[in-house]
């Protein structure tokens, strides 16, 4: 079994990474071109978001053909070359498997529409209720009802996401076989990592019923049968290899299920993404609101997941950013006054935790939310649905745009900022999504802010390789109640790793107990230069520091 505890995974969003043919959309050739950059960073694997044939209503998560490459992104030759060239640099690929739903343009859905019964049973079709209302009262995660009319029939098809993303019927063994075939196809092409999109919602109940909360999550999230399906997926596909790393994207999951999905004993997945810690700036649980983040809640959640997964032998993917999340430094720090401290502190918080770190393109150079003023500068389907919904509710334009600037999924999707030339060196054409204004200072060629942040990431990545305690050490919180510092201790054999991360701009003090002071403390890494451990330890704004303690 390959270990993944010493690995760091980099997420490249192909559409926005690097465009080589001037159409304004990133491509596979662009990723090949930038492999030296990724090698220099020190990462082990690149997760690529979907680049399969797709109408792009949800940026490729509406897959029309699982075993294809959309010409937008390149050719088979490009793909093979990418695997080969990355391999030469010790980097492997992780692909995104969107197995909960297909695009309504997928051949299966099209055949179903044309009346083919076999393919109708690939999807979840139901009659409306006798009173003419929808089969259930469930909501789509992108707003509106989760059901749409199935052609001119009396039936409706289920879509937990956009109406062009029809949920597959995993109860049908033939559907599962087809999906496993697609996964194996990519494994045979040399792919060594798989990221399973919203995999914990594939197991819908047999009888679909109205939800008491009018939303419906409990009717399809983490149902017992999901675990059976994932075990089967494992056996039929990646479980046949001993060097494939998998991660499941888990919507609204629990620690208890997280352990089940990722404990090696259960033969499900290598690790999971959970998202509770990224909802601490949702007012009353509502995404499209603005609120300063709740630091104590953030710590509580990180701690609960760290401790729970440690005790239960589960494994977390640790991350702040991805293609669905606003930039973490814009959310949890001060990018105006402390851009370097903010970015490095957030990075260290995650990289020294127990779990496998994921870096999302651009965070290693301090990219921020773009804060576009005009709704027309946003492309994302969820963002536009939310905009319309807030308009319908009569909210003032300014309040709506403020929520969008902070929460839109386009925040992380802006083009990668390579240099200070036009369009940040991303494309010679017109980028599909605007480049943020700050590209002239925040870019990979910048010798001040971006360079300092990237150098720090390189150190963190290297430290994980050098220290078993970072890979394997246990986790326990330290001074969990502290109002501005999130600190923790990792432990392995007779060593401890003390990590302190300060999330605010006022000075903070930490009391270091005698038992720790009595150990031999070696400064490991920090964003304020070398420090000495002392009983009343003072932290500067957004300071992060780690000490290795030996008996
Ligand atoms: C996941 C993806 C997101 C996509 C959704 C539906 O949450 O990360 O981008 O819209 O699944 O496939």
Boltz pocket constraint, residues with backbone or C-beta under 6 A from the ligand:
constraints:
  - pocket:
      binder: B
      contacts: [[A, 58], [A, 61], [A, 62], [A, 98], [A, 161], [A, 197], [A, 198], [A, 249], [A, 323], [A, 324]]
      max_distance: 6.0
